[in-house]
Amino acid sequence: RVAAQAVRFFREIDSLKASFKTALLKLPDRQEMPALLDSVSMAGKKSGVDFLLFEPKVEEKPLPKVNPAAPAKPADEMAGEKAPKTAAAKTAGQPVKPAGPEKFYDEILVKMQISGDFQNTLSFFNEVGRLPRIINIEQIEIAAPVADAKGKGGNLKTSCIMKTYMFV
């Protein structure tokens, strides 16, 4: 029976390999990031928007919390304490956390500001959506144009965060 099903299993393996290759195309690695960012800027030029800002956004990781009300121990008092000898002794009495799934991707955030009329801005978002990579545009803020002396408005100033993902 196992030998008869081997052909089916090999077809499933080939199908999974093809799916994995497709997923890798949508998640660039570090070497492909400049090309991806270049294709986003080309989409902007094609759409007729001007880039005012295009910079990576670094997320700040929170620092460990320290209780300012807790008195600090003097160094001589800390020296007299014995350190636990085993990892089990360190975690005694603490619940064991189950291992979660490892992330196989990193998020890359790029802060953007673009200038253009409404149709050009929508065209840019559409062009970015058609790129073969996974790219999300989030936190979109559109500022109304300032009217000139003739009553005509200028270009819209749009701020947003472009989020893409990178295979680890």
N, C-alpha and C positions, 0 to 999 in steps of 0.2 A: 504493500500500500504506500509506504513512504517513497519508494522509487517512482511510483506512478504519479505522486504529487510533486515530485522534484521539479518538473517542468513548470508547473504553476508557481512554485516558490521562486524559481529563477526569473520568471516574468515579473513577479511582484518586486523582486530586488531591482530589476532593471527600471521598473516604473518609479520606485523610490529614489534611485540614483538620478533619474531625469528630473524629478521634483526638487531634489536637493540642488541640482545645477541651476534650476530656475530661481530658487530662493537665493542662491549666491549672487545671481545677476542683480537682484533687487537690493542686496545688502553689500555695498562696496567695502573693500578693506582700505587700510591707510593709503596704499599706493594709488588708489582710484579716486580719492577725495578731491584732489585738485581738478581732475577732469569733470567731476560732478559739479563742483562749484562754478567751473567755467561754463558748463552747459546751462546752469541757472542764469548766469550773467548774459549768455547769448539769447536765452529766452526773453530776458528783459529788453535787450536791444531790438529783437525781432518784434516785440510788442509795442515798442515806442515809449517805454518808461525810462527815466533816468534814475540811477542809483545815487542816493545821497549818503547812505551808510550801508556797509556790508562787512560786518565783523563777527568773529566767533564770540559766542556768549559763554563765559565760564560760570558754571554753577558753583556757588560757594557751599562747601560742606559745613554743617553746623559743628561748632566746637563742643567738646564734652562739657556738660553742665557741672558747675562747681557750686556747692552750697556755701555762700559767704558767711552764713551764721554759724557754721560748724567751726569750732576752734581747731587750729592747726596743731598737730602733735610736734613737740620738740624733737630734734634729731636724736638726742640721747635716748628718748623714750622709744623711738622707732627702731633704734639699733638693738634694743633688748628683745624685740618681738622675733619669734621664730617663724620663718616662712614655711609654708606647707611643702612637703617633700614630693608629693605626687600631684598629678593633674586631678585625680579623683578627690584628693583632700581639698584642693582649691575650690571645686565645684560642689562639695558636699552640702546637701540641703537645698541646692538650687535645681529647679526642674531642667531636664535636658531638652533643648530645643531640637526639633526634627530638622534635618538638613533639607533646605529648600532647593528648588531647581536652580541650577547655575544659569545666569544670563549669558546668552551667546551673542549678544549685541550690545553696543554702546549707543547712547543718544548723542547726536551732535547738533547743537543749537547755533543758529546764525541769526544775529539781530540785523534786520534790514529796514531801511527807509527808502521809499521810492517816490518819485514825483511823476505825475502824468494825469491825463484826464480819466474819467471814470471808465470809459470803454477800454483804454489802454491798460489800466490796472486790472480789469477783469480778464483781458486777453492774456496778460502776464500770468495770472493765477491759473488760467486754463492751460497755457503752455507748460508751466511747471507740473501741472497735474498729468500731462501727457508724457513726461519723461519716464524712461524705463525704471527708474529707481523709486523707492518709497520716500516721498517727501510730503510732509504736512505743513501747511501754513496755519499758524495759530496766533492768537492775541492780536487780531487785526484792529488797528485804530486808524480811522480816516479823518483827517482834519479838513474842514471846509475851506475852500479857497477864499482869499481876500479879494473883494471886488475892486476893480481899478476905477479910474475916473469916469470911464464910459459906461460903467455898470456891468461890465463883463467880468466873469470870474477867471481866476488863473487855474493853475494845475492843482490837483489834490495832492496832499502830502500823506502818504500811507506808511504807517509803522507796523511791523509784524515780526514774528519769530518764525524762522524756517527750521523745522525739525526733521532731520534725517537720521538714518541708523547705519551703523558700521558693524560688520561681522567681526567678532573677536576671535 
